[in-house]
Amino acid sequence: MITVIGLGAARGDVTMRALAALRAADKVYVRTQTHPSVQSLRDEGIGYESFDALYEHARSYENLTKHIVREVRRAGRTQNVCYCVDGAPSEDGAAQRLMRYRDTAAIDGVSKASAAARAAGLQNYLAVSAYDAAERDLTLPLVVYDLADGALAADVKLALTDAFGDEAPALFVRDGAAKKIALYEADRQKTYDATCALVVPEIGLLQKKRFDLYDFLAILRRLRAPDGCPWDRAQTHASIRINAIEEAYELVDAVDADDPAKMCEEAGDVIMQAAFHTLIEEERGNFNMTDVLSGVCEKLITRHTHVFGQDKAAGADGALTVWDKNKMKEKHQETFSDAVNDVPEGFPALLRAQKICKRMQKGGWQSGTAAETAARLSASLNAFVQAADKAAAEAALSEVLWECAALGRTAGVECEQALLDRAKRAQREYTVFEARARADGKDVTALSAAERARYMDEAKRDT
């Protein structure tokens, strides 16, 4: 039989029920004898063995936990064993694992987190072990217990400053006493021991330096409130529709420029547009951000069945095939025509044409080889040149552009991006063209044919 016992946060916290179990035990282990709560055992004359030596040799906290569980379970097969932890059983990884077994009972104790929170004046809070802080989603108010040494405090500081900022107000708690510090000072205290904890209280929205999704939505809701911003309150889906397109293009520009700072800014603007449309629908009672995030998470899981399910995928092409199959299933697209007709009408024409071409080809429509497509393109160009009127020219040019989209698909080239790249190059060429002519005192609108050809050749050569 194994009993996990919480000794509490201080000397004398141990309960009468726990003492009775300890006196009846054949063997008593303590997680560490460095915590003041273990003095309760000494006061009662209860002998014990400590796992402190394991702390010195364990490669990681996970490794330590496994060793403790293995040792306690081994002894518990033939003896009545008590495993004692400082604080409450829920605050120790080994105790949590032991309590999963049917032959393990638990006797609770005063938690270290609640003792630290009381010292800091908190009532409602998230409690996290220092060993787990880097792996958890952290919210405020926050209590981080088990801050037993400087190295651990440094790891906790990195996780918390990333979430809340270097200057966030905090309290360093040791032996029941709380001291105000800035978060960056969490690993700069003189003494660390088993009683230490770090408490970060709630921070007002206007005092924050780091924000999360909840802060973001709170700001948008405030702007849309009756006493918020008149402009934000007046917006509708239609009035801000174009903003989503503009912000997406600005993000693409930042990506093309390989500018991380700009990418960060523009990604935020794209997210803001999505959140604004979501908030409008939240106000109407149709859906909220949780619905949006739930939908996209479910989509990622159900479409990646080669990762989260039983499908197999060989390379990127195989993964894309699985994705497309699952996408058609989720959208209830029973035919390839359903997928072809599902391409958004709001796409730029060239992008939309290539998307339609791609889905047609997946559904058996073959455009032929690159050479065959190029031949049709040549014929369409010839028809365009020989067109007798505007209507004929428009019809022929539409065939030219369609065959260009098909040719890009056949060659694996993104036509929209290729044309954008060419347009940017044209801007650079013209800038050099005009600069060279002006440097020679020329008017670009009055150049001779020879001069124009020379400046154009120079511009193409030098860009």
C-alpha positions in Angstrom: 0.0 0.0 0.0 1.2 3.5 -0.9 0.0 6.7 0.6 1.0 10.1 -0.8 1.0 12.8 1.9 1.1 16.5 1.6 3.1 17.9 4.5 2.0 21.5 3.8 3.9 24.7 3.3 5.4 25.2 6.7 6.3 23.4 9.9 3.2 22.2 11.7 0.9 22.1 8.7 0.7 18.3 8.6 -2.8 16.9 9.5 -3.8 14.5 12.2 -4.9 12.0 9.5 -1.5 12.2 7.9 0.3 11.7 11.2 -1.7 8.5 11.8 -0.8 7.2 8.4 2.9 8.0 8.9 3.0 6.3 12.3 1.4 3.1 10.8 3.9 3.1 7.8 6.7 0.6 7.4 8.7 3.1 5.4 8.5 6.8 4.9 10.1 8.7 2.0 10.2 12.5 1.6 10.7 14.3 -1.7 13.3 16.6 0.0 14.3 17.2 3.6 15.3 20.8 2.8 11.7 22.1 3.1 10.6 23.4 6.6 7.5 21.2 6.5 9.6 18.1 7.0 10.4 19.4 10.5 6.9 18.2 11.4 8.2 14.6 11.0 11.2 15.3 13.2 9.0 16.8 15.8 6.9 13.7 15.9 9.9 11.4 15.9 9.0 9.8 12.6 12.0 8.5 10.7 12.3 8.9 6.9 14.5 8.6 3.8 15.1 11.6 1.5 15.3 11.7 -2.3 17.7 14.7 -2.1 20.6 12.6 -3.5 18.6 11.8 -6.6 18.2 15.6 -7.2 22.0 15.9 -7.5 22.4 13.1 -10.1 19.2 13.2 -12.1 19.6 14.4 -15.7 16.3 16.2 -15.7 13.2 16.7 -13.7 11.4 14.1 -15.8 14.3 11.6 -15.1 14.1 12.4 -11.4 10.3 11.9 -11.3 10.7 8.5 -13.0 13.3 7.4 -10.4 11.2 8.4 -7.4 8.1 6.7 -8.8 10.1 3.5 -9.5 11.6 3.4 -6.0 8.3 4.1 -4.2 6.4 1.5 -6.3 9.2 -1.1 -5.6 9.0 -0.6 -1.9 5.2 -0.5 -1.9 4.9 -4.0 -3.3 5.8 -5.6 0.1 5.5 -2.7 2.6 3.1 0.0 3.8 4.8 3.1 2.3 4.3 6.8 2.7 5.7 9.2 0.2 5.7 12.8 1.6 5.9 16.0 -0.4 6.2 19.6 0.6 2.9 21.4 -0.1 0.1 19.4 -1.6 0.3 16.1 -3.6 -1.0 17.9 -6.7 2.1 20.1 -6.7 4.6 17.2 -7.2 5.1 15.3 -10.4 6.0 12.0 -8.8 3.0 12.2 -6.5 0.7 12.9 -9.4 2.0 9.8 -11.2 1.7 7.6 -8.1 -1.9 8.6 -7.6 -2.8 7.1 -11.0 -2.4 3.6 -9.5 -5.3 2.0 -7.7 -3.1 0.9 -4.7 -2.2 4.5 -3.9 -4.2 6.8 -1.5 -3.6 10.5 -0.9 -3.9 12.8 2.1 -3.9 16.5 1.1 -1.9 19.3 2.7 -1.6 23.1 2.5 -0.4 23.9 -0.9 2.8 25.9 -1.5 1.0 27.9 -4.2 -1.8 29.0 -1.8 0.8 29.9 0.9 2.7 32.1 -1.6 -0.5 33.6 -2.9 -1.6 34.4 0.7 1.8 36.1 1.3 1.3 38.2 -1.9 -2.3 39.0 -1.1 -3.8 37.0 -4.0 -7.0 35.0 -4.0 -7.6 33.8 -7.5 -4.6 32.7 -9.5 -3.0 30.1 -11.8 -0.5 27.9 -9.9 2.4 26.4 -11.8 5.5 24.5 -10.7 8.8 26.1 -11.7 9.7 22.8 -13.4 6.7 23.2 -15.7 6.6 26.9 -16.3 8.3 26.9 -19.7 5.9 24.3 -21.0 2.6 25.9 -19.8 0.3 28.6 -21.2 0.6 31.3 -18.6 -2.1 33.7 -17.5 -2.2 36.3 -14.7 -2.4 36.3 -11.7 0.2 33.6 -11.5 2.0 31.8 -8.7 5.2 29.8 -9.6 6.3 27.6 -6.7 9.3 25.2 -6.3 11.7 28.1 -7.2 14.4 26.2 -5.4 17.6 27.4 -7.0 19.0 30.2 -9.2 19.3 28.1 -12.4 15.6 27.2 -12.2 14.8 30.8 -11.5 16.6 31.8 -14.6 14.6 29.4 -16.7 11.3 30.7 -15.2 12.4 34.3 -15.8 12.9 33.6 -19.5 9.5 32.0 -19.8 7.7 34.8 -17.8 9.4 37.8 -19.3 8.6 36.5 -22.8 4.9 36.4 -21.8 4.7 39.5 -19.6 7.7 41.7 -20.2 10.9 42.3 -18.3 9.5 45.2 -16.2 6.3 43.4 -15.1 5.8 43.8 -11.3 6.3 40.6 -9.3 6.7 39.4 -5.8 9.5 37.1 -4.7 8.2 34.9 -1.8 10.6 33.2 0.6 9.7 31.5 3.9 6.3 33.3 3.9 7.6 36.8 3.3 7.0 38.6 0.0 9.3 41.2 -1.6 8.4 43.4 -4.6 10.7 43.0 -7.6 10.6 43.5 -11.3 10.3 40.2 -13.3 13.8 40.5 -14.7 15.1 40.3 -11.2 13.6 36.8 -10.5 17.0 35.1 -10.9 19.0 37.8 -9.0 17.9 37.2 -5.5 20.5 36.4 -2.8 19.0 33.1 -1.6 16.9 30.3 -3.1 15.4 27.3 -1.2 12.5 25.0 -1.2 10.2 27.7 0.2 10.7 30.2 -2.6 8.0 31.2 -5.1 7.4 33.9 -7.6 4.0 35.7 -7.8 3.0 37.9 -10.8 -0.3 39.8 -10.1 -2.7 41.0 -12.7 -1.5 43.9 -14.8 -3.8 46.6 -16.1 -4.3 46.7 -19.8 -2.7 50.1 -20.2 0.3 49.1 -18.1 1.1 46.0 -20.1 4.1 45.7 -22.4 3.3 42.2 -23.7 -0.2 41.2 -24.8 -2.0 37.9 -25.7 -5.1 37.0 -27.7 -7.4 37.8 -24.8 -5.9 41.3 -24.5 -6.3 41.8 -28.2 -9.9 40.9 -28.2 -10.5 43.1 -25.1 -9.1 46.1 -27.0 -11.3 45.5 -30.0 -14.4 45.1 -27.9 -13.6 48.3 -26.1 -13.2 50.1 -29.4 -16.6 48.7 -30.5 -18.3 49.6 -27.2 -21.0 52.3 -27.1 -18.5 54.7 -25.6 -15.6 53.5 -27.8 -14.2 54.8 -31.0 -16.9 56.3 -33.4 -15.0 55.0 -36.5 -14.6 51.5 -35.2 -18.3 51.3 -34.1 -19.4 52.4 -37.5 -17.6 49.7 -39.5 -19.4 46.8 -41.2 -18.2 43.7 -43.1 -18.6 45.6 -46.3 -16.9 48.8 -45.2 -13.6 47.0 -44.1 -13.7 44.3 -46.8 -11.0 45.8 -48.9 -8.7 46.2 -45.9 -8.3 42.5 -45.6 -7.0 42.3 -49.1 -4.7 45.3 -48.7 -3.2 44.0 -45.5 -2.7 40.5 -47.0 -0.8 42.1 -49.9 1.3 44.1 -47.5 2.2 40.9 -45.6 3.3 39.3 -48.9 5.4 42.3 -49.7 7.2 42.0 -46.3 7.7 38.3 -47.0 9.2 39.0 -50.4 11.5 41.6 -48.8 12.5 39.0 -46.2 12.0 41.7 -43.6 11.2 40.0 -40.2 10.2 43.3 -38.4 7.8 44.2 -41.2 6.4 40.6 -41.4 5.7 40.8 -37.7 3.8 44.1 -38.1 1.9 43.1 -41.2 0.9 39.6 -39.7 -0.6 41.5 -36.8 -2.6 43.7 -39.3 -3.9 40.6 -41.1 -5.0 39.0 -37.8 -6.7 42.3 -36.8 -8.8 42.1 -39.9 -9.9 38.6 -39.2 -10.6 39.4 -35.6 -12.7 42.5 -36.6 -15.0 40.4 -38.9 -15.2 37.8 -36.1 -16.2 40.5 -33.5 -18.9 41.9 -35.8 -20.4 38.4 -35.9 -20.0 37.9 -32.2 -22.1 41.0 -31.7 -24.8 39.4 -33.9 -24.6 36.2 -31.9 -23.5 34.1 -34.8 -20.0 33.0 -33.8 -17.0 34.1 -31.7 -13.2 33.7 -31.7 -13.4 30.4 -29.9 -15.6 29.1 -32.8 -13.1 30.4 -35.3 -10.1 28.9 -33.6 -11.9 25.6 -33.0 -12.8 25.4 -36.7 -9.3 26.0 -37.9 -7.8 23.6 -35.4 -10.3 20.9 -36.3 -9.5 21.5 -40.0 -5.8 21.1 -39.4 -6.3 17.8 -37.6 -8.9 16.3 -40.0 -7.0 17.3 -43.1 -3.6 16.0 -41.9 -4.8 12.4 -41.5 -1.2 11.4 -42.5 -0.1 13.0 -39.2 -3.1 12.6 -36.9 -4.7 9.6 -38.5 -4.1 6.4 -40.5 -3.3 7.8 -43.9 0.2 7.6 -45.4 1.9 10.3 -47.4 5.2 10.2 -49.3 6.7 13.6 -49.5 5.1 17.0 -50.0 3.0 15.9 -53.0 1.6 12.9 -51.1 0.7 15.2 -48.2 -1.1 17.6 -50.6 -3.1 14.7 -52.1 -4.3 13.6 -48.7 -5.2 17.2 -47.8 -7.2 17.7 -51.0 -9.0 14.3 -50.5 -10.0 15.3 -46.9 -10.9 18.8 -48.0 -13.4 17.6 -50.6 -14.9 15.2 -48.0 -15.3 18.0 -45.4 -16.8 20.4 -47.9 -19.2 17.7 -49.1 -17.8 18.0 -52.6 -19.0 14.9 -54.3 -17.6 15.7 -57.7 -14.6 17.5 -59.0 -17.0 20.1 -60.5 -18.0 21.0 -57.0 -14.3 21.8 -56.3 -13.8 23.7 -59.6 -16.8 25.9 -58.9 -15.7 26.5 -55.3 -12.7 28.7 -56.2 -13.5 32.1 -54.6 -14.7 34.8 -57.1 -12.8 37.4 -55.1 -9.4 36.1 -56.2 -7.4 38.1 -58.7 -8.2 36.9 -62.2 -4.9 35.2 -62.9 -4.7 33.5 -59.5 -8.3 32.3 -59.9 -7.7 31.0 -63.4 -4.7 29.0 -62.3 -6.7 27.6 -59.3 -9.5 26.5 -61.6 -7.0 25.0 -64.1 -5.3 23.1 -61.2 -8.6 21.6 -60.0 -9.7 20.7 -63.5 -6.6 18.8 -64.1 -7.0 16.9 -60.8 -10.5 15.9 -62.1 -9.1 14.5 -65.4 -9.1 17.5 -67.6 -5.6 17.5 -69.2 -4.1 20.6 -70.8 -1.3 18.6 -72.4 2.4 18.9 -72.2 4.2 22.3 -71.9 5.0 22.1 -75.6 1.3 21.6 -76.5 0.2 24.4 -74.2 2.8 26.7 -75.7 1.5 25.9 -79.2 -2.0 26.9 -78.2 -0.6 30.0 -76.6 1.2 30.9 -79.9 -2.0 30.4 -81.9 -4.0 32.6 -79.4 -1.3 35.3 -79.7 -1.6 35.1 -83.5 -5.4 35.4 -83.3 -5.0 38.5 -81.0 -2.6 40.2 -83.4 -5.0 39.6 -86.3 -8.2 40.5 -84.5 -10.4 42.7 -86.6 -12.1 44.6 -83.7 -12.0 45.1 -79.9 -14.4 42.2 -79.2 -12.3 39.7 -81.2 -9.1 41.1 -79.5 -10.6 40.6 -76.1 -11.7 37.1 -76.8 -8.3 36.2 -78.2 -6.4 37.9 -75.3 -8.6 35.9 -72.8 -7.3 32.7 -74.5 -3.7 34.0 -74.3 -4.1 34.6 -70.5 -5.8 31.3 -69.9 -3.1 29.4 -71.7 -0.5 31.3 -69.7 -2.3 30.1 -66.5 -2.4 26.5 -67.9 1.3 26.8 -68.9 2.3 28.0 -65.4 0.3 25.1 -63.8 2.0 22.6 -66.1 5.5 24.0 -65.2 4.7 24.2 -61.5 5.0 28.0 -61.6 2.7 30.3 -59.6 1.5 32.7 -62.3 0.3 35.4 -59.9 3.7 35.6 -58.2 5.6 35.4 -61.4 3.6 38.4 -62.8 4.1 40.3 -59.6 7.8 39.7 -59.7 7.9 40.9 -63.4 6.0 44.0 -62.5 8.5 44.8 -59.7 11.3 44.4 -62.2 9.6 46.7 -64.6 9.4 49.3 -61.9 13.1 49.0 -61.2 13.9 49.1 -65.0 11.9 52.2 -65.5 13.4 54.0 -62.5 16.9 53.4 -64.0 15.7 54.4 -67.5 14.4 57.7 -66.3 17.3 58.5 -64.0 19.8 57.9 -66.9 17.9 60.1 -69.3 17.5 62.9 -66.7 21.2 62.7 -65.8 21.9 63.4 -69.5 19.5 66.4 -69.4 16.9 64.6 -71.5 13.1 64.7 -71.4 11.9 61.1 -71.3 8.8 62.1 -73.3 10.9 63.6 -76.1 13.5 61.0 -76.7 14.5 59.8 -80.2 14.0 56.2 -81.0 17.7 55.5 -80.8 18.0 57.3 -77.4 15.0 55.5 -76.0 16.4 52.1 -77.1 19.8 52.9 -75.6 18.4 53.9 -72.2 16.0 50.9 -72.2 18.9 48.6 -72.9 21.0 50.1 -70.1 18.1 49.8 -67.7 17.5 46.2 -68.5 21.2 45.4 -68.3 21.7 47.1 -64.9 18.7 45.9 -63.0 
